[in-house]
Amino acid sequence: MTPFTTLTSIAVPLIRDNIDTDAIIPSREMKTVGKTGLADGLFAGWRYTEVGGRAPEPGFVLNDPAYAGAAILLGGANFGCGSSREHAAWALAEYGFRAVIAPSFNPIFRGNCVRNGIVPVELDAGAFADAPQPLTIDLSAQTIADADGKLAAFAIDAEAKAMLIGGLDAIDLTMRRAPRIAAFREADAVRRPWAYP
């Protein structure tokens, strides 16, 4: 995973409550079990004029040139609800999103974001949706600044923050404790030699 420290980007406003994982990546768009090949299917039901087609829906925000290359997505409450499909986070990441700002997230989706290098920022995204403007997310300071320098603080749990800043997945995080694991195994082998053939 790519470490996340600070990010400055235009933010795409998709302020709708209860955006579920099937809206983020419809099941018909999941043609792979890997993390690639999903960006074209991101929000396919809203982004294209017909099911399975690729003609852009002119009124959908991701098709607006003003938001081209944006790495921050603004969403509504309960973002990422629905199924636990990790493909939703994979599609967002492959498209180029590194952060989603929303008032609340489905807990499984939040975890999938963290495990895939996307910062889930729990804040009222509507405060940042006035017009295309760059936002700066500083994960170390846990702040967001708008173009005028207005700051907003956000909370994130320590483990998620460590994973994102260090570019660590769950296995990497576990391996940071390798000396403690080895010490436990050695002590346990003395206590229970029969368990170690």
Secondary structure by P-SEA (a helix, b strand, c coil): cccccccbbbbbbccccccccccccccccccccccccccccccccccccccccccccccccccccccccccbbbbccccccccccaaaaaaaaaacccccccccccaaaaaaaaaacccccccccccccccbbbbbbbcccccccccccbbbbbbbcaaaaaaaaacccaaaaaacaaaaaaaaaaaaaaacccccc
